[in-house]
């Protein structure tokens, strides 16, 4: 007799070995139908047919659970390989992991896949899923498995098995005529896979090494229900419309060039947007008690060796030399900020010391990883560091969290996700310090009255951290803000202050950022608003269009009045039809367009059209100036 503890703390007793599926069926038919896998002892995910013969805790995982969705996606990747192998017997299947919102599988084949091939493969997947074939886990002898895959022409699979440690089991999953190497777990049958879609194909090197063969990577998405799939495909369609690279071009914000990969050429409109964001954040620095600093772009190798970056991060750094000295262009601002702290002897009375920088950083990212404003080689961080004592951590994190909430709300993001990452296995600092630091972060989050979750073991080696993610207007999650406790770098770089009892102490260093990369955050803003920015954020706020040249002088007067109030104005005084001018301004997504004709000149008025409206509203110039000033004050 043994007992199984369920999540609601109830217990089930069994005389003979049982499986997660049988447990689910004993609870309800509905749970058995929706079950994907099981979790034993809050740790191990197992297949539904795994035998249980001793006391344990068990959670039945369904497609509504994140882990269940991962299993569905992994199983769908196998279904993709099964379908591809059925249609193209000479193909070699390699690896097929789960990724965010889906999966991919890499294939070696003699010719490139076409869009028609993807349709054929997807249709075959649908047919195989309808067959509802059982998915069975098998443990094989290592040599037998290698010989089997070689006999199938699957030399990549044989290579993977040869690299698996001798102590590990060789587990395979069989569904119908298809056998694939995998640790599992998987769905119990292909019929569990009902909502999937193949998306695209791209190139990928075997094992990510450019020296290896180029493979074809087929991407797909899978969900627990067809409605979730349709919602995701709608978000994909919306994301395509909102792509910041396309909008950046259409609004004349920025562009890229091959001779500066991963770097941005900002146009006047883009610089206007950048300056609005940066100036707002600069004001936040002042309100938050931060002093702005500026550090060198290039620092001697010795400093990077002391900080640990040379050993662990050198391959991502741009290096140079002068007069027999080696330098690195900074990939991050932290070591420079410690030098600011070390610029003079500090007292405990100086703490907390808050310094910030809009620091330009360079990282030698692989060219294949570059992606618009979201992944660059040169980017600017709204980077700040707080030097404080252990007892000041909680209050500083509380202040930061509240400030971050206000900033995100200002930019239109009110749905924030808070995650606390705790100590990893490999770390510096005593357990006592980690206990105190993690408690301070937890208390600060509770003090801020926000819901948060713990991500065990995901902290940095130098300290725990909180990550702040925001949801945009189409439901995508972007991790932007962070605050991290660092016990290591201040000690490595010999930062000290004089304590109250006149001793030299090492300060705690808090790394913090609200926006993260300025470029990335601007890309998020562009996609969140689809380029249709609110009035305060728009690079150009008002467009002035004249019906004929007779109104040009009056247009200059209106523009002068607006500019004197700090309004950003663009005008079109060309000898073109007014409908054409309005259309041009519409494509620029201007919040307001003023049309000036004979009547407006005579009445000292303006005809105002709001973005997205086909109706115009006539009002006196004075009234319009009052209204726009009030609207801006309300937004800011």
MIDRENRO-569988 format. One line per 5 residues: their letters; for each residue x, y, z of C-alpha. Coordinates in steps of 0.1 Angstrom, whole numbers, plus 2048, in hexadecimal, padded with zeros to 3 digits. Example, Ala and Ser with C-alpha at 12.3 -4.5 7.8 and 13.67 -1.06 7.14 Angstrom:
REM MIDRENRO-569988
AS = 87B 7D3 84E; 889 7F5 847
//
This chain:
REM MIDRENRO-569988
XXXXX = 800 800 800; 80D 823 7F7; 7FE 846 7F6; 7FE 861 7DD; 7FA 885 7E9
XXXXX = 7E6 89C 7D2; 7EA 8C2 7CF; 7CB 8C8 7E5; 7DC 8B4 801; 7C4 897 7FD
XXXXX = 7D3 874 7FA; 7CC 855 7E5; 7D6 832 7F0; 7E1 816 7D8; 7E9 7F2 7DD
XXXXX = 7F9 7EC 7BB; 80F 803 7A5; 7FB 81E 793; 801 839 779; 7F9 85F 778
XXXXX = 7DE 857 75E; 7CD 83E 775; 7CF 857 792; 7BF 872 77B; 7A4 85A 771
XXXXX = 79C 852 795; 797 877 79C; 781 87F 77E; 77C 875 759; 781 899 74F
XXXXX = 7A3 89B 760; 7AE 87B 74F; 7A3 888 72D; 7B7 8A9 732; 7D5 89A 743
XXXXX = 7F6 89F 730; 810 892 749; 817 890 76E; 82E 8A1 787; 83C 88B 7A2
XXXXX = 849 899 7C3; 846 8BD 7B6; 864 8B6 7A0; 864 89C 784; 84C 89D 767
XXXXX = 843 87A 75B; 82E 86A 740; 80A 860 749; 812 83B 747; 830 83D 760
XXXXX = 82C 824 77C; 82A 831 79F; 830 818 7BB; 83A 82C 7DA; 82E 84A 7EE
XXXXX = 831 86A 7DB; 81F 88B 7D3; 80F 88D 7B1; 801 8AA 79C; 7EE 8A2 77C
XXXXX = 7FA 8BB 762; 7E2 8C7 747; 7E5 8DD 729; 7DB 8FB 73F; 7FB 8F7 752
XXXXX = 81B 906 744; 82D 8E5 747; 810 8D3 735; 812 8EC 718; 838 8E6 715
XXXXX = 831 8C0 713; 817 8C7 6F8; 830 8DC 6E4; 84C 8C3 6E8; 835 8A6 6DD
XXXXX = 82A 8BB 6BF; 84E 8C0 6B5; 851 89A 6B4; 831 898 6A0; 841 8B1 687
XXXXX = 860 89A 684; 849 87C 680; 836 88D 664; 855 89A 652; 865 877 654
XXXXX = 846 868 646; 845 880 628; 86A 882 622; 87A 860 62C; 89E 86D 624
XXXXX = 89B 88A 63D; 8B0 889 65D; 8A0 896 67D; 8B7 8A6 696; 8A9 8B9 6B4
XXXXX = 887 8C8 6BC; 884 8DD 6DC; 868 8F2 6EB; 86C 918 6E7; 857 935 6F2
XXXXX = 834 931 6E4; 83D 912 6D0; 859 8FB 6C4; 870 8F4 6A7; 881 8D5 697
XXXXX = 8A1 8D6 684; 8A4 8C0 665; 8BF 8B6 64C; 8B1 8B2 629; 8BF 8B3 606
XXXXX = 8AA 8D1 5FB; 89A 8F0 60C; 877 8EC 619; 85D 900 605; 83D 910 613
XXXXX = 82A 8F4 602; 840 8DB 616; 835 8EB 637; 811 8E8 62D; 816 8C3 624
XXXXX = 828 8BC 645; 80D 8CE 65A; 7F1 8BA 648; 804 89A 64F; 807 8A4 674
XXXXX = 7E1 8A9 675; 7DC 887 666; 7F4 876 67F; 7E4 888 69C; 7C2 87B 691
XXXXX = 7CF 857 691; 7D4 85C 6B7; 7F2 845 6B8; 800 83C 6DA; 820 84D 6E5
XXXXX = 836 834 6F8; 856 839 70B; 871 81F 707; 894 81B 716; 8AE 80E 6FE
XXXXX = 8D1 801 700; 8E9 81C 6F5; 8FA 808 6DA; 8D9 7FB 6CD; 8CB 81F 6CB
XXXXX = 8EA 82B 6B8; 8E9 80E 6A0; 8C3 813 69B; 8C6 838 691; 8E4 832 67B
XXXXX = 8D0 817 669; 8B4 831 664; 8CD 849 655; 8C9 860 674; 8ED 868 67B
XXXXX = 8E6 887 68E; 8D1 873 6A7; 8ED 85A 6AA; 906 876 6B2; 8EF 884 6CD
XXXXX = 8ED 862 6DE; 913 85E 6DD; 916 87E 6F0; 8FD 874 70C; 90F 86C 72C
XXXXX = 913 846 733; 900 849 753; 8E0 856 742; 8C5 83F 734; 8BF 840 70E
XXXXX = 899 847 70C; 885 847 6EC; 861 84E 6E4; 84E 839 6CA; 82E 845 6B8
XXXXX = 822 830 69C; 840 829 685; 855 846 692; 86F 843 6AD; 881 862 6BC
XXXXX = 89B 867 6D6; 88D 87B 6F4; 88D 87E 71A; 868 886 71A; 84E 888 728
XXXXX = 835 888 70B; 810 887 706; 801 864 708; 7F5 864 6E4; 7F6 879 6C5
XXXXX = 7D1 881 6C8; 7DA 898 6E5; 7E9 8B0 6CB; 7CC 8C4 6BC; 7D7 8E8 6B9
XXXXX = 7F8 8EF 6A6; 805 902 688; 825 902 675; 832 926 671; 852 929 65E
XXXXX = 873 919 654; 896 928 658; 8BA 91D 658; 8CD 911 677; 8F0 902 67C
XXXXX = 8F2 8E0 68C; 8F8 8E5 6B1; 8F9 90B 6AB; 91C 90A 69D; 923 91C 67C
XXXXX = 93E 902 674; 924 8E7 673; 90A 8DE 659; 8ED 8F5 651; 8CC 8E6 65A
XXXXX = 8A8 8F0 654; 894 8FB 673; 86F 8F8 671; 85C 90E 68B; 83A 907 698
XXXXX = 822 90F 6B4; 80B 8F9 6C9; 7F1 900 6E3; 7D9 8EC 6F9; 7BA 8F8 6E6
XXXXX = 7B1 905 6C4; 7A4 926 6D3; 7C6 92C 6E3; 7D7 924 6C1; 7C0 93D 6AF
XXXXX = 7C7 958 6C9; 7EC 953 6C5; 7EA 954 69F; 7D6 974 6A2; 7F2 983 6B9
XXXXX = 80C 978 69F; 7F8 98A 684; 7F6 9A9 69A; 81B 9A7 6A2; 823 9A6 67D
XXXXX = 80F 9C5 677; 820 9D6 695; 844 9CB 68C; 859 9E8 698; 872 9E4 67B
XXXXX = 856 9EA 662; 846 A06 676; 868 A15 67D; 86D A18 657; 84B A25 650
XXXXX = 84D A40 66B; 870 A48 662; 87E A40 684; 89E A2D 67D; 8AF A15 665
XXXXX = 8CB 9FB 664; 8E9 9F6 64E; 8FE 9D6 647; 91E 9E9 64E; 912 9EE 672
XXXXX = 901 9CD 67B; 8ED 9CE 69B; 8EF 9F4 69D; 8D5 A0E 696; 8D4 A2E 681
XXXXX = 8BB A45 692; 8A8 A5E 67D; 89B A80 68B; 878 A71 693; 889 A53 6A4
XXXXX = 8A0 A6A 6B8; 881 A7F 6C2; 871 A5F 6D0; 891 A55 6E1; 895 A77 6F1
XXXXX = 872 A76 6FE; 877 A55 70F; 89A A5E 71C; 890 A7F 72A; 872 A70 73C
XXXXX = 88A A56 74B; 8A3 A71 754; 887 A82 768; 880 A61 779; 8A5 A5E 782
XXXXX = 8A2 A80 794; 882 A77 7A6; 891 A56 7B1; 8B0 A66 7BF; 8C7 A59 7A4
XXXXX = 8E5 A6D 799; 8EE A6A 775; 911 A60 76B; 924 A59 74B; 940 A3F 749
XXXXX = 95A A37 72E; 950 A22 710; 970 A0E 711; 982 A00 730; 9A3 9EE 736
XXXXX = 9A4 9C8 735; 9AF 9C8 75A; 98E 9D6 766; 97A 9BC 753; 991 9A1 761
XXXXX = 98A 9AD 784; 964 9AE 77E; 964 98B 770; 958 995 74D; 978 98D 73C
XXXXX = 976 969 747; 951 963 742; 946 97C 727; 965 983 711; 956 973 6F2
XXXXX = 939 98C 6F3; 950 9AB 6F7; 95F 9C1 6DB; 984 9C4 6E2; 99E 9DD 6D7
XXXXX = 9C2 9E7 6E0; 9D7 A06 6E2; 9FB A0B 6ED; 9FF 9E7 6F7; 9E0 9E8 70D
XXXXX = 9C0 9D3 708; 99E 9E3 70B; 97A 9D8 709; 95D 9ED 6FD; 945 9EA 71A
XXXXX = 929 9D0 717; 91A 9DD 737; 91D 9FB 74E; 921 9EA 771; 948 9EB 774
XXXXX = 948 A10 76A; 92E A18 784; 943 A07 79F; 960 A1E 794; 949 A3C 79A
XXXXX = 942 A2F 7BD; 968 A2A 7C2; 96F A4D 7B6; 971 A58 7DA; 96E A49 7FD
XXXXX = 94A A44 806; 939 A45 828; 91B A31 834; 90A A53 834; 90D A54 80E
XXXXX = 8F9 A34 80B; 8E4 A2C 7F9; 8F6 A3B 7DC; 8E1 A39 7BC; 8F2 A3F 79A
XXXXX = 8E4 A3B 777; 8F0 A3D 753; 8E1 A3B 731; 8FF A25 729; 907 A1B 705
XXXXX = 913 9F7 705; 920 9DF 6EA; 91D 9BA 6EA; 92A 9A3 6CF; 90A 990 6C8
XXXXX = 908 976 6AD; 8FB 985 68D; 8E0 96A 68B; 8D2 976 6AD; 8CE 99B 6A3
XXXXX = 8AA 9A6 6A0; 8A1 9CA 69A; 8A1 9DF 6B9; 89B 9C1 6CF; 8BE 9B1 6CB
XXXXX = 8DB 9C8 6C2; 901 9CA 6C5; 8FF 9EF 6D1; 8E4 9F9 6E9; 8DE A12 705
XXXXX = 8D2 A07 728; 8C0 A1C 741; 8D8 A0D 759; 8DA A16 77E; 8EC A08 79C
XXXXX = 8E5 A0D 7C1; 901 A09 7DA; 8F2 A02 7FC; 8F4 9EE 81C; 8E2 9CC 821
XXXXX = 8C9 9DD 837; 8C0 9F6 81C; 8B8 9DC 801; 893 9D7 808; 88B 9FD 808
XXXXX = 89E A02 7E8; 88D 9E6 7D6; 86B 9F2 7E2; 872 A15 7D6; 87E A07 7B4
XXXXX = 860 9F0 7AF; 847 A0D 7B6; 85A A24 79E; 85B A09 783; 835 A04 786
XXXXX = 830 A29 780; 847 A2A 762; 837 A0C 751; 815 A1B 757; 820 A3B 747
XXXXX = 82A A29 728; 809 A17 727; 813 9F6 738; 7FE 9ED 756; 801 9C7 756
XXXXX = 822 9BF 767; 830 99C 76F; 847 99A 78D; 860 97D 791; 879 977 7AD
XXXXX = 896 961 7A3; 8A8 950 7C0; 8CA 941 7C7; 8D9 92A 7AD; 8EF 90C 7B6
XXXXX = 90F 91E 7AC; 911 93F 7BE; 926 956 7D3; 91E 963 7F6; 913 951 815
XXXXX = 8F1 941 81A; 8EB 95B 835; 8EF 978 81D; 8D9 966 803; 8BE 960 81C
XXXXX = 8BE 985 826; 8BF 991 802; 8A3 97A 7F6; 88E 984 814; 894 9A9 80D
XXXXX = 888 9A4 7E9; 869 991 7F4; 860 9AB 80E; 865 9C7 7F5; 84D 9B6 7DC
XXXXX = 833 9B0 7F8; 837 9D4 803; 830 9DF 7E0; 80F 9CB 7E1; 815 9B8 7C0
XXXXX = 810 994 7B7; 831 982 7B0; 840 960 7AB; 860 94F 7B4; 877 940 79A
XXXXX = 88D 928 7AE; 8B2 927 7A5; 8B1 941 78A; 8C3 95D 79C; 8E5 969 790
XXXXX = 904 959 7A0; 90A 97A 7B2; 8E7 97F 7C1; 8C1 97B 7BE; 8AD 992 7A7
XXXXX = 88B 99E 79E; 880 99F 77A; 864 9B5 76E; 851 9AC 74E; 836 9C0 73E
XXXXX = 819 9B5 727; 813 9C9 708; 7F2 9D0 6F6; 7F1 9AF 6E4; 7FA 99A 703
XXXXX = 81F 995 6FC; 836 994 71B; 857 9A8 71B; 870 9A6 737; 87E 9C9 73B
XXXXX = 885 9D3 75E; 89C 9C3 778; 8AB 9C8 799; 8C8 9B1 7A4; 8DB 9AE 7C4
XXXXX = 901 9AB 7BF; 918 9A0 7DA; 935 998 7C2; 93E 9B6 7AC; 943 9D0 7C8
XXXXX = 95B 9B8 7D9; 96D 9AF 7B9; 972 9D4 7B0; 97B 9DE 7D4; 95E 9F5 7DB
XXXXX = 95D A00 7FF; 94D A18 816; 954 A23 83A; 93A A14 852; 92B A24 870
XXXXX = 945 A13 886; 961 A20 870; 968 9FF 85E; 96C 9F9 839; 94E 9E6 82B
XXXXX = 944 9DA 809; 923 9E9 7FD; 907 9D4 7EE; 902 9DD 7C9; 8DF 9DD 7BA
XXXXX = 8DE 9DB 794; 8BD 9EB 787; 8AD 9F4 766; 88A 9FE 75F; 889 9FE 739
XXXXX = 8A7 9E8 733; 8B4 9F0 710; 8A7 A11 704; 8A6 A04 6E0; 893 9E5 6EA
XXXXX = 87B 9F8 6FF; 874 A10 6E2; 86E 9F2 6CC; 855 9E5 6E5; 844 A07 6E6
XXXXX = 842 A08 6C0; 832 9E6 6BF; 81B 9EC 6DD; 80C A0B 6CD; 810 9FF 6A9
XXXXX = 822 A20 6A3; 803 A34 6AE; 813 A44 6CD; 800 A57 6E7; 802 A7D 6E4
XXXXX = 81E A82 6FD; 834 A67 6EE; 82F A6E 6C9; 84E A7A 6B7; 837 A92 6A4
XXXXX = 818 A9C 6B6; 806 AB3 69E; 805 AB5 678; 7FB AD6 667; 7ED AD3 644
XXXXX = 7E2 AF1 62E; 7C7 AEF 613; 7DA B09 5FE; 7F8 B1F 600; 7E3 B3B 60B
XXXXX = 7E2 B2C 62E; 808 B27 631; 80E B47 645; 7F3 B3E 65E; 801 B1B 660
XXXXX = 822 B2A 66A; 810 B3E 686; 7FF B1E 693; 81F B0A 692; 831 B26 6A5
XXXXX = 817 B25 6C0; 819 AFF 6C4; 83F AFE 6C4; 840 B19 6DF; 82D B01 6F5
XXXXX = 844 AE4 6EE; 82E AD3 6D5; 83F ABE 6BA; 832 AC9 698; 835 ABE 674
XXXXX = 826 AD2 658; 81D ACC 634; 81A AED 620; 81F ADC 5FE; 808 AE4 5E1
XXXXX = 7F7 AC2 5E4; 7D2 AB8 5E9; 7C8 ABA 60D; 7BC A95 60C; 7DF A8B 602
XXXXX = 7EE A9E 61F; 7D6 A90 638; 7DD A6D 62C; 803 A73 62F; 7FE A7F 653
XXXXX = 7E8 A60 65A; 804 A49 64E; 81B A5C 667; 802 A52 682; 801 A76 690
XXXXX = 7EA A7A 6AE; 7DC A9B 6A0; 7D9 AAB 67E; 7CF ACF 679; 7C0 ADA 658
XXXXX = 7C1 AFF 64F; 7AC B0E 634; 79D B30 62C; 783 B2E 648; 79E B25 663
XXXXX = 7B3 B43 659; 795 B5B 65A; 789 B4E 67C; 7AB B48 68C; 7A1 B24 691
XXXXX = 7AD B01 689; 79C AE2 67C; 7A8 AC4 691; 7A7 AA0 687; 7B1 A85 6A1
XXXXX = 7C4 A66 696; 7AC A4B 68A; 78F A63 685; 781 A6F 664; 76F A8C 675
XXXXX = 77E AAE 67B; 776 AC6 698; 779 AEB 693; 784 B00 6B1; 796 B21 6B7
XXXXX = 7BB B21 6B7; 7BB B2C 6DB; 7A3 B0F 6E5; 7B9 AF6 6D3; 7D8 B02 6E4
XXXXX = 7C6 AFF 706; 7BA ADC 6FE; 7DB ACD 6F2; 7ED ADC 70F; 7D4 ACD 727
XXXXX = 7D5 AAB 716; 7FB AAA 718; 7FA AB4 73D; 7E2 A98 743; 7F7 A7E 731
X = 817 A89 742
//
